[in-house]
Amino acid sequence: MKIILKIKGVLVLFFALSLTGCVLPKYSVENLNEVAADEILFIGRVSMNPPITKEEIQIENVINLSDVEMHKVLVMKASDVYYELGGQHATDYQDTVAAIDGEYYYFTWNKNKPLNFLGVTFITRMTSRNREYMTFTIDKGIKVNHSGKSKAVYVGDITFVRDEFFNIKDIDINQKNYKKAVKEFRKKYKTDWKVEKAKLTSSK
């Protein structure tokens, strides 16, 4: 199934959040016509190493109506300003991005607004009455710098290396898969858009 359908399905998992006043995350655009004149499409991946398994999270009395397993959903915190995410989970804030572990995301952002990645949140326990999360923060954040002249910008791969107790051992940030990402992007959207490689720096 196409990634876009999977991402849309993720929204089902977060429907309950909207009932409590939380803002739903961004998800991949369906086609490039959705990218407004003042927006940029950002491309990248976020993942866990090792990936979270079904057995590591608790799901009770919850019906998953999407095609995405809940343990694969990672919610990235994106912001135009840097601040310390702290112990609160990313879904408490606006401008979160729903991603699937290890798969490419494609989301839009105003080209005149700075873009910073502050961390990632994932579900550890969900019941019909309660939801528990864990957040991995990125120390000093990641600022995504670009020329502002391109319609598509490649961020890169962000991998959280963890142990079996969900402690962060390392965070690997690299752009070595740029050519592969561009190829997948053009194949998915059937486009020849030029993709700029972002310059990544510390947000703080």
C-alpha positions in Angstrom: 0.0 0.0 0.0 1.2 3.5 -0.7 2.8 5.4 2.1 0.3 8.2 1.8 -2.5 5.8 2.6 -0.6 4.5 5.6 0.0 8.0 6.9 -3.6 8.9 6.6 -4.5 5.9 8.5 -2.3 7.1 11.3 -4.7 9.9 11.9 -7.2 7.4 13.2 -4.9 6.5 16.0 -4.8 10.1 17.1 -8.5 10.9 16.7 -9.0 10.7 20.4 -6.5 13.4 20.9 -8.7 15.9 19.0 -11.5 15.1 21.4 -9.3 16.3 24.3 -8.3 19.5 22.6 -5.0 18.3 21.2 -4.0 19.1 17.6 -3.6 16.3 15.1 -0.2 15.8 13.5 0.7 16.7 10.0 0.9 13.8 7.5 2.2 13.2 4.0 0.7 15.2 1.2 -1.4 13.2 -1.3 -0.1 15.0 -4.4 2.2 18.0 -5.0 -0.7 20.3 -5.9 -1.3 20.5 -2.1 2.0 22.3 -1.7 1.1 26.0 -1.6 3.2 28.8 -3.2 4.6 29.8 0.2 5.4 26.3 1.3 8.2 23.8 1.0 7.9 20.0 1.0 10.3 18.4 3.5 11.6 14.8 2.9 13.2 12.5 5.4 13.0 9.5 7.7 12.9 8.9 11.4 13.5 5.5 13.0 14.3 3.6 16.1 17.3 1.2 16.3 16.3 -1.4 17.2 12.7 -0.8 16.0 9.9 -1.0 18.6 8.1 -4.3 18.5 4.5 -5.1 19.3 5.6 -6.9 22.5 7.1 -3.7 23.9 3.9 -1.7 24.0 0.6 -2.5 25.7 -2.6 -2.1 23.7 -5.8 -3.0 25.5 -9.4 -2.7 24.4 -8.5 -0.5 21.4 -9.5 -1.2 17.9 -6.9 -0.1 15.3 -8.8 1.0 12.2 -5.7 2.0 10.3 -3.3 -0.2 8.2 -0.4 0.9 10.4 0.6 -0.9 13.6 0.6 1.4 16.5 4.2 0.5 17.6 5.4 1.8 14.2 4.0 5.3 14.6 6.5 8.0 15.6 5.3 11.6 16.2 8.0 14.2 15.5 8.0 17.6 17.2 8.6 20.4 14.7 8.8 24.0 15.6 9.7 27.4 14.2 11.5 28.2 17.5 13.8 26.1 19.7 12.7 25.3 23.2 13.4 22.4 25.6 10.8 19.7 25.0 11.3 18.4 28.5 9.4 15.4 29.8 6.2 16.3 28.0 5.2 14.4 24.9 5.3 16.0 21.5 1.5 15.5 20.9 0.9 18.3 23.5 2.1 20.8 21.0 1.1 22.0 17.5 3.1 21.3 14.4 3.8 17.6 15.1 4.5 15.3 12.2 3.2 11.7 12.0 5.8 9.3 10.6 6.1 5.6 10.2 9.3 4.1 11.6 11.9 3.8 8.8 9.6 5.1 6.0 9.8 8.5 4.2 7.7 11.4 5.3 6.7 14.2 3.0 5.2 17.2 4.9 4.7 20.9 4.1 6.1 23.9 6.0 6.0 27.6 5.4 9.2 28.5 3.6 9.5 31.7 5.6 9.4 30.0 8.9 12.4 28.3 10.5 12.2 24.6 11.0 13.5 22.8 14.1 13.2 19.2 15.1 13.1 18.8 18.9 12.3 15.2 19.5 10.0 12.2 18.9 7.1 10.7 20.8 5.7 7.2 20.7 2.9 5.2 22.4 3.9 2.9 25.2 0.5 2.0 26.5 -3.0 2.6 25.2 -6.4 1.5 26.6 -9.9 2.7 25.9 -9.5 5.1 28.8 -5.8 6.0 29.0 -2.8 6.7 26.8 0.8 6.7 27.9 3.7 8.0 25.8 7.5 8.3 25.9 9.5 11.1 24.4 13.1 11.1 23.1 14.4 14.6 23.0 17.2 15.9 20.7 19.7 17.8 22.8 19.9 21.4 21.3 17.5 20.4 18.5 18.2 20.1 14.8 17.8 23.3 12.7 17.0 22.6 9.0 18.6 25.4 6.9 17.8 25.8 3.2 18.0 28.5 0.5 14.3 29.1 0.3 14.4 28.8 -3.4 13.5 25.1 -3.7 10.1 23.5 -3.5 11.5 20.3 -2.0 14.2 19.9 0.7 15.8 16.7 1.9 16.3 16.6 5.6 18.0 13.2 6.0 17.7 10.2 8.3 17.3 10.6 12.1 17.8 7.4 14.0 17.4 7.0 17.8 19.6 4.2 19.0 18.1 2.7 22.1 18.4 -0.1 24.6 15.8 -2.6 25.7 14.7 -0.2 28.5 14.1 2.7 26.1 17.2 4.6 27.1 18.8 6.6 24.3 22.3 5.4 23.6 22.9 7.6 20.6 21.2 9.7 17.9 22.5 9.2 14.4 21.8 12.1 11.9 23.0 11.7 8.4 22.2 12.6 4.8 24.0 9.8 3.0 20.8 8.4 1.4 20.1 11.7 -0.5 20.1 10.1 -3.9 17.9 7.2 -2.8 15.4 9.7 -1.2 15.2 11.8 -4.3 14.6 8.7 -6.4 11.8 7.5 -4.1 10.3 11.0 -4.1 10.2 11.3 -7.9 8.8 7.9 -8.3 6.1 8.4 -5.7 4.9 11.7 -7.0 5.9 11.2 -10.7 7.8 14.5 -10.7 11.1 15.9 -11.8 11.2 18.5 -9.0 14.7 19.5 -7.9 15.4 18.4 -4.3 17.8 20.6 -2.3 19.9 19.0 0.4 19.4 20.9 3.7 22.2 22.1 5.8 21.6 20.8 9.4 22.9 22.7 12.4 22.2 22.8 16.1 19.0 24.8 16.9 20.5 26.2 20.2 
